[in-house]
Amino acid sequence: MESDIELLVKKYALQNAVKYGKAPQQGAVMGKLMGEHPELRQRAKEISPLIGTFLKDIASGTP
């Protein structure tokens, strides 16, 4: 089962991809996540690789 953080990453990444019509950038997804959930800022080093992995999946067409 996916964690809440993974679900948030996927949500913001997919929203960004739909809004701009291309694969999202890691900084944009991280910024949105940290802006909406400032309590996660202390876990940024843990979250960043999750974002990168999911963005690679989006870019390859397998989210």
N, C-alpha and C positions, 0 to 999 in steps of 0.2 A: 504494500500500500504506500502511496506517495505521501510525503510529509506536507504540511501546510505551506512551508517555504517553497517546495518544488511546485506546488500548485500555483502559488503566487507568481513565481518566475515564469511559468508557462502562460499564465493569464496575461501578464504584462508584455511578454515577448510576442504572443499572438496578436494582441491588440495593436502593438506597434507595427507588426508586419502588415496587418490589414489596413491600418491607417495610411501607411506610406507606400504600400504596394511592393515592398521588397524585404529582404531579410533584415531584421533589426540589428542595431549596433549594441554591443555589450554595455557601453556607457549609458545609453538611453534607457535600457531596461533596468540597470542598476540604479540610475537616478530616480526613475519612477518608483521603484520598489522602496528605496530609502526615503523618498519624499512622502510616500503614503504610509510607511511603517518605520518611523524613526527608531523604534525599539530594536530593529534589526541591524542598526549601524555597527554595533559592537561585534557582529558576526559577519561583517563584510568579506573578510578573507576566506571564510568558509563558503559563502554564497557565490562569490565570483566564479569559481570553477563550475558550479551548477549551471550558472547562466551560460558560460562558454559551451558546455556540453549540449545544452538544449538548443542554443543558437546554431551549432553545427548540424543538429538534426533538422532544424527548420531549413537551413540552407541546402541540405541534401534532399529535402522534400519528404522527410519521414518524422514529423513531430509526434 
